[in-house]
Amino acid sequence: MTITSYGTGAYRAARPSEFVSTRAKFDDLQRQLDTGKKVTSYGDLGIERRTSLDLNAKKASLDSWLSGIQLADVNLKLSTKAVENFAKLTAETKNDARPGSYVESASGRSAPQVLAEEKFKQALDLLNTNVGGRYLFSGRTSDTEPVASYSLIMDGDGAGRAGLKQLIAERKQADLGVTGLGRLTAGGAGTTATITEEAGNPNYGFKLKSATTTSAGLVPTYTAGPPANVSVNVAAQPQPGDTLRFKVDLPDGSQKEIVLTARAPGTNGNATDTFEIGADVNATAANLRASVSAAFGKEAQTTLSAASAQVAAKNFFDGSPSNPPVRVPGPPFATATAAPAPGTAANTVIWYQGDDAPGSARATSAVQVDQTETVAIGARANEEAFKVGLAQFAVFAAETFPAGDANSRDRYEALAERVSNTIGYASGVQKPAEIIVELGTAQKAMASAKERHTATQNYLTTTLAGVEEVTTEEVATQILALQTRLQASYQTTSILSKLTLTNYI
């Protein structure tokens, strides 16, 4: 017969490890309640650790892509807003430079020109937009400010580097020539009047294209050359109202028709657009020669001057670090014949200092939005749409039209017409709207990726919670049950520890 021990003997026979393990389990349940996690290491998950590691890796990738999308979205929205504002400025200048907007002023600048200057400065600031040390319109060189200051662009640095105003002045000298007739020579004798291009000069001034007349008495002859030449023979007296038309090409690619109208003897008229019928054909030819010289002289000072300024502005804003602006060789400039050649960084302001490598501006910056998908979000201040707009702001702001100059109004109108037409962006020229569309497409692609990743992330988070996390209610219930057991065990142990044979009996 076996006698079971009671009292202190039974207490000593109990296994202390049961209290320790129960207490440890209670502590672990409290940790689970505090952290919401089942375990403290992947190893403790057992067979589910592979699932946990895989889901966490996928979630980390999504977090990385979503973070990149968020940052890129901010930059992209600011870039888009900048281009939208630029487009607004160009539209306003197109409207400002409308025909008949010239008003004489003491400064020699009309209100639309002053507004163009302010818009130019605003445009430069837009293209120098900086976000967190990153210049949005500098391409790959995002740490480099892409656009020079207004004063440097317009006036140079005063230490040898020429700005836009100097390049315009040089080009005007080259196109107008020494005599101011656009590198043409007016002449003739007897019954003829001639106008001839300068020999050996294919690059500057007017280029004669044709001559026609409505008069039976005038016989124009055009010789293509080089150098091109027009000779008009007054074979018989023209009638009042008869016209003689010369068509010329201008340096900016436009054409101009110079029209001279015959007027009756003894009547008054402007020699720049009419000629008086003389007493005989010789007198009429002499009058015609004077009018040809006056007409081409005026057109040189007005339309040719405006076209020349346009060419200089375009050449200046076509410049970049690897492709400096071309300039007229010289001095002297009025007799230059060689084609414009690139300046250098030492003698010419290069307005754009950003990335100018070949290729798409959008491709200069990209954000990865998925494992195999990237979205191009780059931009450069030297994109065609920006160069066109900047050149028109600048050339309009740079020119002056003194009140005392008889040609100021016509020269202003010629320049304003070109500014308005050019900044209206002709067919085939990149427009700000095209850049906005491209940036908008990138935004849409990123938004789609963000929506897709957010949905996937939510699913992974839910699935991962089932693997790694605990249910608060369930843990609380387990703690309560274990707490009750521990309390009962402690009470029982306490009673048994005090039990003796005497107490028992």
VMD Tcl script that draws the C-alpha trace (Angstrom):
set ca {
  {0.00 0.00 0.00}
  {1.35 3.37 -1.06}
  {0.82 6.37 1.16}
  {0.58 9.66 -0.73}
  {2.39 12.52 0.90}
  {0.52 15.67 1.85}
  {1.37 19.02 3.32}
  {4.83 20.36 2.94}
  {5.99 17.15 1.42}
  {3.51 17.53 -1.37}
  {4.56 21.14 -1.85}
  {8.19 20.17 -2.15}
  {7.26 17.44 -4.64}
  {5.55 19.93 -6.98}
  {7.42 20.99 -10.10}
  {8.49 24.65 -9.86}
  {8.93 24.87 -13.63}
  {5.16 24.81 -14.11}
  {4.84 28.13 -12.35}
  {7.73 29.56 -14.35}
  {6.36 28.44 -17.71}
  {2.87 29.63 -16.85}
  {4.26 32.97 -15.75}
  {6.31 33.20 -18.97}
  {3.24 32.46 -21.03}
  {1.34 35.16 -19.14}
  {4.14 37.65 -19.84}
  {4.16 36.71 -23.54}
  {0.41 37.25 -23.77}
  {0.83 40.67 -22.21}
  {3.53 41.45 -24.80}
  {1.18 40.34 -27.58}
  {-1.50 42.60 -26.19}
  {0.90 45.55 -26.07}
  {2.53 45.05 -29.50}
  {-0.21 43.28 -31.39}
  {2.38 40.84 -32.72}
  {2.35 37.09 -32.23}
  {6.11 36.72 -31.90}
  {9.27 38.79 -31.67}
  {11.25 37.09 -34.48}
  {10.58 35.45 -37.80}
  {12.00 32.20 -36.46}
  {9.23 31.97 -33.88}
  {6.59 32.06 -36.64}
  {7.51 28.56 -37.63}
  {6.32 27.47 -41.04}
  {4.60 30.82 -41.60}
  {7.88 32.72 -41.56}
  {8.31 32.23 -45.32}
  {4.94 33.78 -45.96}
  {5.77 36.67 -43.65}
  {9.15 37.33 -45.27}
  {7.67 37.21 -48.77}
  {4.78 39.53 -47.94}
  {7.07 41.99 -46.14}
  {9.44 42.08 -49.12}
  {6.57 42.82 -51.49}
  {5.23 45.46 -49.13}
  {8.68 47.10 -48.88}
  {8.87 47.34 -52.67}
  {5.44 48.92 -52.80}
  {6.41 51.39 -50.07}
  {9.51 52.35 -52.06}
  {7.54 52.88 -55.29}
  {4.81 54.83 -53.52}
  {7.40 57.04 -51.84}
  {9.04 57.76 -55.20}
  {5.65 58.48 -56.77}
  {4.75 60.89 -53.99}
  {7.97 62.88 -54.39}
  {7.81 62.83 -58.19}
  {4.17 63.89 -58.12}
  {5.05 67.05 -56.21}
  {7.82 67.92 -58.71}
  {5.59 67.09 -61.66}
  {2.74 69.25 -60.44}
  {5.09 72.19 -59.92}
  {6.63 71.68 -63.37}
  {3.19 71.55 -64.96}
  {2.07 74.69 -63.15}
  {5.22 76.50 -64.29}
  {4.60 75.57 -67.93}
  {0.95 76.59 -67.64}
  {2.01 79.99 -66.34}
  {4.58 80.27 -69.14}
  {1.87 79.53 -71.70}
  {-0.31 82.22 -70.14}
  {2.51 84.77 -70.40}
  {3.08 84.00 -74.09}
  {-0.65 84.29 -74.85}
  {-0.77 87.68 -73.14}
  {2.26 88.94 -75.09}
  {0.74 87.76 -78.37}
  {-2.29 89.88 -77.56}
  {-0.22 92.85 -76.32}
  {1.82 92.99 -79.54}
  {-1.27 93.66 -81.64}
  {-1.18 96.02 -84.66}
  {-1.52 99.69 -83.82}
  {-0.26 99.34 -80.26}
  {2.62 101.78 -80.71}
  {2.50 104.88 -78.51}
  {5.35 107.37 -78.45}
  {7.11 107.71 -75.11}
  {10.11 109.52 -73.67}
  {11.76 106.21 -72.91}
  {11.29 104.95 -76.47}
  {9.38 101.92 -75.18}
  {5.66 101.32 -75.43}
  {3.51 99.71 -72.73}
  {3.52 96.27 -74.44}
  {7.32 96.33 -74.36}
  {7.42 97.13 -70.65}
  {4.96 94.29 -70.04}
  {7.11 91.97 -72.17}
  {10.10 92.77 -69.97}
  {8.17 91.85 -66.83}
  {6.89 88.67 -68.43}
  {10.42 87.79 -69.47}
  {11.62 88.11 -65.88}
  {8.70 86.00 -64.65}
  {9.44 83.34 -67.26}
  {13.08 83.15 -66.16}
  {11.95 82.66 -62.55}
  {9.54 79.91 -63.60}
  {12.28 78.06 -65.45}
  {14.54 78.32 -62.39}
  {11.95 76.59 -60.17}
  {13.77 74.76 -57.37}
  {12.29 72.07 -55.12}
  {14.44 70.79 -52.29}
  {17.65 71.75 -54.08}
  {16.51 70.21 -57.37}
  {16.03 72.46 -60.41}
  {13.05 71.11 -62.33}
  {14.05 72.52 -65.74}
  {17.74 71.62 -65.80}
  {17.44 68.09 -67.15}
  {19.99 65.65 -65.75}
  {22.01 68.45 -64.13}
  {19.30 69.04 -61.53}
  {21.78 70.67 -59.15}
  {22.60 73.43 -61.67}
  {20.49 76.58 -62.03}
  {19.46 76.36 -65.69}
  {18.77 79.99 -66.62}
  {20.94 83.09 -66.27}
  {19.65 86.34 -64.80}
  {17.75 88.97 -66.78}
  {20.52 91.56 -66.63}
  {23.20 89.09 -67.69}
  {21.13 87.86 -70.62}
  {20.28 91.32 -71.88}
  {23.40 93.33 -71.10}
  {26.24 90.84 -70.66}
  {28.63 90.98 -67.75}
  {30.53 94.12 -68.70}
  {33.77 92.15 -68.69}
  {33.87 90.82 -72.22}
  {30.81 88.59 -72.41}
  {28.21 90.02 -74.78}
  {24.50 89.85 -74.02}
  {21.51 89.82 -76.35}
  {21.44 93.57 -76.95}
  {25.00 93.52 -78.29}
  {24.26 90.55 -80.56}
  {21.21 92.37 -81.95}
  {23.30 95.50 -82.62}
  {25.98 93.47 -84.41}
  {23.46 91.66 -86.58}
  {21.71 94.90 -87.51}
  {24.99 96.42 -88.66}
  {25.67 93.37 -90.79}
  {22.20 93.40 -92.37}
  {21.91 97.16 -92.94}
  {25.41 97.58 -94.33}
  {27.48 100.72 -94.69}
  {24.96 102.63 -96.83}
  {21.89 101.53 -94.85}
  {20.19 99.95 -97.90}
  {20.33 96.37 -96.63}
  {23.57 95.53 -98.45}
  {22.05 96.68 -101.76}
  {23.25 99.36 -104.16}
  {20.77 101.60 -105.97}
  {21.85 103.09 -109.28}
  {21.15 103.41 -112.97}
  {21.41 106.10 -115.61}
  {19.38 107.51 -118.45}
  {16.08 105.66 -118.63}
  {17.02 102.89 -116.18}
  {16.89 102.41 -112.43}
  {18.74 99.50 -110.85}
  {19.04 97.82 -107.47}
  {21.81 95.25 -106.97}
  {22.88 92.88 -104.23}
  {26.35 93.18 -102.76}
  {28.79 90.78 -104.42}
  {30.25 88.00 -102.29}
  {27.68 88.44 -99.53}
  {25.24 85.52 -99.33}
  {24.47 85.88 -95.63}
  {23.24 89.38 -94.79}
  {20.77 92.03 -95.86}
  {17.98 91.94 -98.44}
  {17.91 89.22 -101.10}
  {16.17 90.24 -104.31}
  {13.62 87.71 -105.58}
  {11.55 89.38 -108.29}
  {10.20 92.59 -109.84}
  {6.81 93.08 -111.52}
  {4.79 96.03 -112.79}
  {1.28 96.98 -113.91}
  {2.66 99.64 -116.28}
  {3.12 99.15 -119.99}
  {5.86 101.78 -119.95}
  {8.05 100.15 -117.33}
  {10.14 97.08 -118.18}
  {11.66 95.37 -115.13}
  {14.33 92.70 -115.59}
  {15.30 90.39 -112.74}
  {18.65 88.56 -112.83}
  {19.09 85.85 -110.20}
  {22.86 86.24 -110.04}
  {24.68 85.98 -107.72}
  {24.63 88.79 -107.10}
  {20.95 89.27 -107.96}
  {19.98 92.41 -109.78}
  {16.84 94.23 -110.87}
  {16.95 96.72 -113.72}
  {13.88 98.79 -114.63}
  {13.79 100.51 -118.01}
  {11.38 103.41 -118.42}
  {10.55 102.65 -122.03}
  {7.53 104.94 -122.02}
  {5.78 107.19 -119.55}
  {3.76 105.26 -116.96}
  {0.22 106.28 -116.05}
  {-0.69 107.64 -112.62}
  {-1.55 104.70 -110.37}
  {0.74 102.25 -112.17}
  {2.76 100.19 -109.72}
  {6.21 98.69 -109.64}
  {6.75 95.85 -107.12}
  {10.00 94.45 -105.75}
  {9.90 91.24 -103.73}
  {12.76 90.59 -101.31}
  {13.69 87.89 -98.81}
  {14.53 88.94 -95.26}
  {17.04 87.25 -92.91}
  {14.31 85.77 -90.67}
  {12.81 83.82 -93.57}
  {9.95 86.24 -94.26}
  {9.33 88.15 -97.48}
  {8.49 91.76 -98.11}
  {7.01 93.42 -101.15}
  {8.11 96.99 -101.78}
  {5.57 98.85 -103.89}
  {6.18 102.12 -105.73}
  {3.19 103.86 -107.30}
  {3.44 106.38 -110.14}
  {1.85 109.76 -109.41}
  {0.88 112.57 -111.72}
  {3.34 115.34 -112.52}
  {3.35 118.21 -110.03}
  {1.63 116.23 -107.28}
  {3.07 115.62 -103.85}
  {3.83 112.23 -102.42}
  {6.22 110.29 -100.27}
  {9.32 109.12 -102.12}
  {9.35 105.90 -100.08}
  {6.22 104.58 -101.79}
  {5.60 106.79 -104.88}
  {7.52 108.36 -107.75}
  {6.54 111.35 -109.82}
  {6.04 111.05 -113.55}
  {8.54 113.49 -115.04}
  {8.55 115.64 -118.16}
  {10.04 112.76 -120.15}
  {11.24 109.20 -119.62}
  {14.66 110.35 -118.44}
  {13.12 112.58 -115.75}
  {10.74 109.81 -114.77}
  {13.68 107.35 -114.49}
  {15.57 109.86 -112.32}
  {12.56 110.17 -110.04}
  {12.22 106.39 -109.98}
  {15.88 105.98 -108.97}
  {15.39 108.37 -106.06}
  {12.27 106.51 -104.93}
  {13.93 103.09 -105.20}
  {16.74 104.30 -102.95}
  {14.30 105.91 -100.48}
  {11.99 102.89 -100.39}
  {14.73 100.36 -99.79}
  {16.32 102.68 -97.23}
  {13.09 102.89 -95.26}
  {12.46 99.13 -95.44}
  {16.00 98.54 -94.26}
  {15.38 100.73 -91.22}
  {12.01 99.11 -90.44}
  {11.23 95.59 -91.64}
  {14.86 94.55 -92.20}
  {15.82 95.92 -88.78}
  {12.97 93.97 -87.14}
  {13.89 90.81 -89.01}
  {17.53 91.26 -88.08}
  {16.65 91.56 -84.37}
  {14.56 88.41 -84.63}
  {17.45 86.45 -86.14}
  {19.84 87.62 -83.44}
  {17.37 86.69 -80.68}
  {16.77 83.26 -82.16}
  {20.50 82.60 -82.50}
  {21.09 83.75 -78.93}
  {18.44 81.48 -77.42}
  {19.51 78.55 -79.56}
  {22.79 78.66 -77.64}
  {23.73 76.20 -74.91}
  {26.92 75.06 -73.14}
  {27.86 72.64 -75.90}
  {26.52 74.86 -78.69}
  {27.34 78.55 -78.04}
  {25.25 81.20 -79.86}
  {26.41 82.15 -83.35}
  {27.52 85.71 -83.92}
  {28.42 87.91 -86.86}
  {32.19 87.81 -87.47}
  {33.75 91.15 -86.70}
  {34.26 93.92 -86.09}
  {33.71 95.46 -88.51}
  {30.17 94.10 -88.79}
  {28.71 96.33 -91.51}
  {30.99 94.76 -94.14}
  {30.91 91.16 -92.82}
  {30.33 88.49 -95.46}
  {31.20 85.23 -93.68}
  {28.37 83.29 -92.09}
  {27.71 83.74 -88.36}
  {30.03 81.56 -86.29}
  {29.74 80.22 -82.71}
  {30.98 82.50 -79.97}
  {32.65 81.18 -76.85}
  {31.80 81.08 -73.18}
  {34.47 83.74 -72.71}
  {32.97 86.32 -75.08}
  {29.26 85.48 -75.20}
  {26.65 84.97 -72.49}
  {25.20 81.47 -72.65}
  {21.75 81.90 -71.16}
  {21.11 78.17 -70.52}
  {23.49 76.21 -68.28}
  {21.57 72.99 -67.78}
  {21.80 69.60 -69.45}
  {21.83 69.87 -73.25}
  {22.63 66.30 -74.24}
  {20.74 64.96 -77.26}
  {17.45 63.21 -76.66}
  {14.07 63.83 -75.15}
  {13.83 66.36 -72.33}
  {11.27 64.14 -70.63}
  {13.78 61.26 -70.52}
  {16.26 63.30 -68.48}
  {14.46 62.31 -65.28}
  {12.42 59.20 -64.57}
  {10.70 57.62 -61.60}
  {10.23 53.88 -61.20}
  {6.59 53.18 -60.42}
  {6.60 49.39 -60.75}
  {8.98 46.51 -61.19}
  {9.30 47.07 -64.95}
  {7.60 50.46 -65.41}
  {9.24 53.88 -65.29}
  {7.63 57.23 -66.01}
  {9.61 60.03 -67.69}
  {9.07 63.37 -65.92}
  {12.10 65.47 -66.94}
  {12.06 68.98 -68.41}
  {14.61 71.45 -69.76}
  {14.48 75.21 -70.07}
  {15.99 75.01 -73.57}
  {13.08 73.11 -75.09}
  {11.84 74.71 -78.29}
  {8.60 76.04 -76.76}
  {10.55 77.88 -74.08}
  {13.22 79.21 -76.44}
  {10.61 80.65 -78.79}
  {8.76 82.38 -75.99}
  {11.88 83.70 -74.29}
  {13.30 85.04 -77.55}
  {10.10 87.02 -78.22}
  {9.88 88.42 -74.69}
  {13.51 89.45 -74.89}
  {13.61 90.97 -78.36}
  {10.47 93.00 -77.70}
  {11.89 94.24 -74.40}
  {15.35 94.98 -75.86}
  {14.37 97.30 -78.71}
  {13.73 101.03 -78.38}
  {11.72 103.31 -80.67}
  {12.63 106.97 -80.06}
  {9.84 109.49 -80.46}
  {11.98 111.67 -82.75}
  {12.67 108.88 -85.26}
  {10.36 109.03 -88.27}
  {10.77 105.28 -88.76}
  {9.96 104.30 -85.17}
  {6.28 103.55 -85.72}
  {6.86 101.39 -88.79}
  {9.80 99.61 -87.20}
  {7.73 98.95 -84.07}
  {4.84 97.60 -86.11}
  {7.18 95.35 -88.08}
  {8.70 93.94 -84.89}
  {5.37 93.65 -83.05}
  {3.90 91.71 -85.97}
  {6.79 89.27 -85.88}
  {6.60 88.91 -82.10}
  {2.87 88.22 -82.22}
  {3.15 85.73 -85.07}
  {6.15 83.90 -83.63}
  {4.91 83.67 -80.06}
  {1.65 82.31 -81.43}
  {3.60 79.13 -82.25}
  {3.21 78.15 -85.89}
  {2.41 74.65 -87.06}
  {5.35 72.31 -86.56}
  {6.79 74.33 -83.66}
  {6.66 72.80 -80.18}
  {4.07 74.56 -78.06}
  {3.85 74.89 -74.26}
  {0.56 72.97 -74.46}
  {2.44 69.95 -75.83}
  {4.74 69.93 -72.81}
  {1.72 70.24 -70.52}
  {0.08 67.24 -72.21}
  {3.24 65.15 -71.85}
  {3.60 66.04 -68.18}
  {-0.11 65.37 -67.66}
  {0.26 61.94 -69.24}
  {3.08 61.21 -66.80}
  {0.89 62.34 -63.90}
  {-1.89 60.04 -65.02}
  {0.49 57.09 -65.31}
  {1.79 57.72 -61.79}
  {-1.73 58.12 -60.42}
  {-2.73 54.77 -61.95}
  {0.34 53.10 -60.46}
  {-0.36 54.68 -57.07}
  {-3.96 53.47 -57.10}
  {-2.84 49.97 -58.09}
  {-0.11 49.82 -55.47}
  {-2.36 51.17 -52.72}
  {-4.93 48.46 -53.37}
  {-2.22 45.79 -53.39}
  {-0.66 47.25 -50.27}
  {-3.99 47.10 -48.42}
  {-4.41 43.45 -49.39}
  {-0.88 42.57 -48.32}
  {-1.31 44.42 -45.03}
  {-4.49 42.47 -44.27}
  {-2.89 39.14 -45.21}
  {0.25 39.94 -43.24}
  {-1.83 40.84 -40.20}
  {-3.31 37.36 -40.27}
  {0.18 35.86 -40.18}
  {1.99 38.16 -37.74}
  {-0.64 39.87 -35.65}
  {-2.97 38.71 -32.87}
  {-6.61 39.38 -32.13}
  {-6.83 41.66 -29.12}
  {-10.04 40.09 -27.82}
  {-8.66 36.57 -28.07}
  {-5.43 37.50 -26.27}
  {-7.34 39.33 -23.57}
  {-9.51 36.26 -23.02}
  {-6.41 34.04 -22.79}
  {-4.79 36.43 -20.32}
  {-7.91 36.44 -18.15}
  {-8.10 32.65 -18.17}
  {-4.39 32.27 -17.45}
  {-4.59 34.90 -14.74}
  {-7.40 32.93 -13.08}
  {-5.37 29.72 -13.25}
  {-2.29 31.41 -11.86}
  {-4.26 32.94 -9.05}
  {-5.82 29.59 -8.19}
  {-2.42 27.89 -8.34}
  {-0.87 30.51 -6.10}
  {-3.72 30.20 -3.60}
  {-3.58 26.42 -3.59}
  {0.17 26.42 -3.22}
  {-0.09 28.91 -0.39}
  {-2.60 26.73 1.44}
  {-0.56 23.59 0.89}
  {2.60 25.33 2.07}
  {0.94 25.98 5.42}
  {-0.60 22.50 5.76}
  {0.84 20.25 8.57}
  {-0.26 16.93 10.02}
  {-1.58 18.73 13.06}
  {-3.60 21.16 10.95}
  {-4.77 18.36 8.74}
  {-6.02 16.30 11.76}
}
mol new
graphics top color blue
foreach p $ca { graphics top sphere $p radius 0.5 }
foreach p [lrange $ca 0 end-1] q [lrange $ca 1 end] { graphics top cylinder $p $q radius 0.2 }
display resetview
